[in-house]
Amino acid sequence: GPSSTVNQWLADRGLQTLPMRQGLLVSGTRQQFSTAFQVTVDLEALPISLPIPPELDDFVSSITIPSPPHYQ
């Protein structure tokens, strides 16, 4: 199904996934994200939207690296 296709694509690139209520939480190193999505991940520019690879276009509506939470 769609989720197994997406999970496999991410796993093949060394990224880990965790199902969430809406979507997936994807974790990995900055280098893994940069290589998988063929972008430079600038941590100063968060949040950023990543391009959706053609293989996932039918299954994924958006991929975003959010800003980290701010603690006070």
VOBA-1610 file (N, C-alpha, C; in pm, whole numbers, padded with zeros to 5 digits, always signed):
BEGIN
Gly+00082-00119+00000Gly+00000+00000+00000Gly+00086+00125+00000Pro+00020+00241-00001Pro+00093+00368-00003Pro+00191+00384+00111Ser+00149+00350+00234Ser+00239+00373+00347Ser+00361+00282+00340Ser+00345+00160+00291Ser+00462+00072+00280Ser+00558+00122+00172Thr+00504+00180+00065Thr+00588+00238-00040Thr+00671+00353+00016Val+00605+00442+00089Val+00674+00557+00148Val+00775+00512+00252Asn+00734+00422+00342Asn+00825+00372+00445Asn+00948+00307+00383Gln+00929+00229+00277Gln+01041+00160+00214Gln+01135+00259+00147Trp+01080+00361+00080Trp+01163+00462+00014Trp+01250+00532+00118Leu+01191+00569+00230Leu+01266+00638+00336Leu+01369+00545+00399Ala+01329+00421+00427Ala+01421+00324+00489Ala+01540+00295+00399Asp+01515+00289+00268Asp+01624+00263+00173Asp+01729+00374+00177Arg+01691+00490+00228Arg+01782+00604+00236Arg+01830+00629+00378Gly+01808+00531+00466Gly+01861+00538+00602Gly+01778+00620+00698Leu+01656+00659+00657Leu+01571+00740+00744Leu+01475+00650+00822Gln+01448+00688+00946Gln+01357+00612+01030Gln+01221+00680+01029Thr+01114+00599+01043Thr+00979+00655+01044Thr+00904+00611+01167Leu+00814+00698+01211Leu+00725+00669+01322Leu+00587+00719+01282Pro+00486+00628+01280Pro+00353+00675+01240Pro+00297+00774+01341Met+00227+00873+01289Met+00160+00973+01373Met+00013+00976+01334Arg-00066+01051+01408Arg-00209+01059+01377Arg-00230+01102+01232Gln-00155+01203+01190Gln-00161+01245+01051Gln-00019+01243+00995Gly+00012+01142+00919Gly+00141+01136+00853Gly+00244+01055+00927Leu+00369+01087+00899Leu+00483+01016+00956Leu+00580+01116+01017Leu+00641+01076+01127Leu+00755+01148+01181Leu+00878+01078+01123Val+00960+01151+01051Val+01078+01094+00986Val+01201+01151+01054Ser+01294+01063+01092Ser+01415+01110+01157Ser+01538+01055+01087Gly+01644+01132+01097Gly+01771+01095+01038Gly+01867+01211+01052Thr+01985+01195+01000Thr+02084+01302+01008Thr+02058+01406+00900Arg+02118+01523+00916Arg+02106+01626+00813Arg+02159+01573+00681Gln+02269+01499+00685Gln+02326+01442+00561Gln+02230+01344+00496Gln+02163+01260+00575Gln+02067+01165+00518Gln+01952+01238+00448Phe+01900+01344+00511Phe+01793+01422+00449Phe+01844+01491+00322Ser+01964+01549+00330Ser+02021+01619+00214Ser+02036+01524+00096Thr+02087+01404+00122Thr+02108+01306+00017Thr+01975+01254-00037Ala+01883+01218+00052Ala+01755+01160+00010Ala+01673+01257-00075Phe+01672+01384-00035Phe+01587+01481-00103Phe+01664+01574-00196Gln+01796+01551-00207Gln+01884+01626-00298Gln+01872+01777-00275Val+01880+01815-00148Val+01876+01956-00109Val+01983+01981-00003Thr+02015+02106+00019Thr+02099+02144+00132Thr+02005+02183+00245Val+02016+02113+00358Val+01930+02143+00472Val+02000+02250+00556Asp+01944+02370+00553Asp+01998+02483+00628Asp+01920+02495+00759Leu+01985+02458+00868Leu+01915+02457+00998Leu+01880+02597+01046Glu+01942+02699+00988Glu+01909+02837+01024Glu+01781+02884+00956Ala+01736+02809+00856Ala+01622+02853+00774Ala+01494+02776+00804Leu+01491+02704+00916Leu+01373+02624+00948Leu+01254+02714+00980Pro+01131+02672+00952Pro+01094+02546+00885Pro+01120+02555+00735Ile+01146+02438+00674Ile+01164+02432+00530Ile+01079+02319+00473Ser+01030+02341+00353Ser+00957+02236+00281Ser+01055+02166+00188Leu+01050+02035+00187Leu+01137+01956+00101Leu+01062+01918-00026Pro+01133+01903-00137Pro+01066+01859-00260Pro+01019+01714-00244Ile+00903+01685-00302Ile+00851+01548-00297Ile+00912+01470-00414Pro+00983+01362-00384Pro+01042+01282-00492Pro+00932+01225-00583Pro+00961+01212-00712Pro+00860+01160-00805Pro+00801+01025-00761Glu+00884+00940-00699Glu+00836+00808-00657Glu+00728+00818-00549Leu+00725+00929-00477Leu+00631+00944-00365Leu+00517+01041-00397Asp+00519+01097-00517Asp+00424+01202-00554Asp+00278+01160-00538Asp+00248+01034-00564Asp+00109+00987-00554Asp+00065+00966-00410Phe+00160+00963-00315Phe+00128+00925-00177Phe+00149+01035-00075Val+00228+01137-00110Val+00271+01237-00012Val+00225+01376-00059Ser+00166+01454+00034Ser+00121+01588-00004Ser+00223+01695+00035Ser+00300+01672+00141Ser+00403+01768+00180Ser+00505+01701+00270Ile+00627+01758+00268Ile+00736+01714+00355Ile+00798+01840+00412Thr+00792+01853+00543Thr+00841+01975+00609Thr+00933+01940+00724Ile+01044+02013+00734Ile+01128+02007+00854Ile+01087+02126+00939Pro+01022+02102+01054Pro+00971+02213+01135Pro+01082+02280+01213Ser+01051+02399+01264Ser+01142+02465+01358Ser+01140+02386+01488Pro+01253+02379+01558Pro+01253+02311+01687Pro+01169+02389+01787Pro+01114+02320+01885Pro+01034+02390+01986Pro+01122+02486+02068His+01063+02593+02114His+01135+02687+02199His+01091+02665+02343Tyr+01185+02646+02429Tyr+01156+02625+02571Tyr+01189+02750+02649Gln+01107+02778+02748Gln+01132+02896+02830Gln+01150+02855+02975
//
